[in-house]
């Protein structure tokens, strides 16, 4: 029996909302069949943090590993999706009373994902919550917002907590149509040498 799949990726396209002052997505056709080329080929210009993406430790630590060097095992396996809509500006430990054993945790915070507009006020994750999740054995945290820290943060407390415990991070996921519960996560980053992040094609698959 075929297991249901949820695509939780953003579509990469011109006009894709990006972090303020970050690189806009651009696609340019470099070879065109209309010009007698036997194939079509494009060049892409984009931020490593475009759409659904995986942060590398290099993003938040000068001595951190690049995305080509991290173990890909955390990006593949059973995960728990938690509905965190309406919890406030930060997801606190008290918001997770229903968390049982899980290696990977994804948080839904948007009522509807803002595909066309950049949202500057989003729900992030408290550093204490990252610490608590790490103690529970979680090795990957993901969120539908653009960052696990607030956009206004200059201290990057959640990212620093992730670094202390060597957790992996996914951001920019689209979880609108995913009921709270357990799934198989597949969200592999590209092995970009020197990359501080990588876009991912993130999907969830029903466990049975």
C-alpha positions, 0 to 999 in steps of 0.5 A: 500500500502506498503511504501518503506524502505531504510536500512541506517545501516552498516553491522556489520562484521569482518573488519568493519572500526572503529575509530582508536584504538577503539575495532574491531568487532569480532564474535565467535561461542560459541555453534555450531550445528556441535558440537552436540549443538541443536542451534548456539549461538555467542559471540560478541566483539565490540565498542558501536560506531560500524557501525550506532550508537546513542551517549548517553550524557554520551559519551561527558559529565561526568554527561550525561545520559547513552543510557538506560536512554534517551527517545527513542521518538527522534529516531522515527518519521519524518525526513529531509535528506539533501544532504551536499556533497561538502560543505567543512570540516564543515556544516555551517548554510549557507549550510541550506537555504532549511531547513524548519520545521523538528524535525530530520535532517540527513546529507549526506556528502559522495559521496559513503560510505566507507564500507571498509576503514576508512576515517580520513578527513570527513565533520562534523557539525559546533557548530553554526549549531547545535545551529541554528538547536536547535533553529529551534526545531530540536531534533535529528541530524544524519550524514553519517560520523563517528562523528559530530565533526572532527576526529582531534577535541579535544574540541568536539564543536558540541557534546558540543552544542548538550549537551547544547540543549539536542539533540540526535545524530546518526552517521555512517549512510549510505545515498548513495541511499536516495534522499534528502527529508522527511522520517520516521526515525526508529533508536532505540538504545539498552538499554545498562545500563551504555552505552555511545552509542549503535549500531542501525538498522536504516531505513527510510520509505517513508511517503506515 
